Amino acid sequence: MTDALVAEITSRVLERIAALDPRKVVVGISNRHVHLCDADFKTLFGYDAPKVKKMVRQRGEFAAEETVTLHGPRGTMTRVRVMGPNRPATQVELSRTDCFALGIKAPMAQSGHLETAAPVRIEGPLGSIDCDHAVIVAGRHIHMSPDDAAALNLKDQDRVSVRFGGERGARLDNFLIRVKDSYLAELHLDTDEGNAVGARTGDYVTICLDR
């Protein structure tokens, strides 16, 4: 039996288990990426909207063909993936390790909360932009539909703990519950946190309800 077939069988078994237990949720590891507003995207690339490279789990969202270069006080990062579609405000999501490498002092914040976000220069093939409030270390969170949340007696903006299995298994606290009609159940954490507990995209973990 090939490794690919074993992985496929394992994935399907875990999906069936998750369907029987609403506490089980799939993991999505979030690598560094950039969301751009319409005006900034056009400045960097010369056209209006990003091109789809790969759809992601959340409805209507995708990893784009386009990448950018980030410039911080201490360093540069190339080929940072743009995510689509464009958003009302430009936002850069980095891990704490990325921030150290770039010399950027970014706050931990939830997506869209950019009041105290850190500055960065973003370079594309046709130009660059200086953003005063763009960089955050995204807070860990779980997307849920209203039905998903109701099944667990949770509501938008609640916080829960999650248990990760495996050799580096651990319990992590303070996952923000984000509820929206269009959301599919999915837990998001960044590469630093994923590596710390040995988690990978596609794993299933358990929401702890002993709040």
Beta strands, then each sheet from edge to edge (+ up, - down):
strand 1: 24-30
strand 2: 33-35
strand 3: 52-55
strand 4: 62-71
strand 5: 76-84
strand 6: 91-93
strand 7: 108-109
strand 8: 118-124
strand 9: 127-138
strand 10: 141-144
strand 11: 159-164
strand 12: 170-179
strand 13: 186-190
strand 14: 204-208
sheet 1: 1+ 13+ 10- 12- 11+ 14- 1+
sheet 2: 3+ 4- 5+ 2+ 6- 9- 7-
sheet 3: 3+ 4- 8+
end
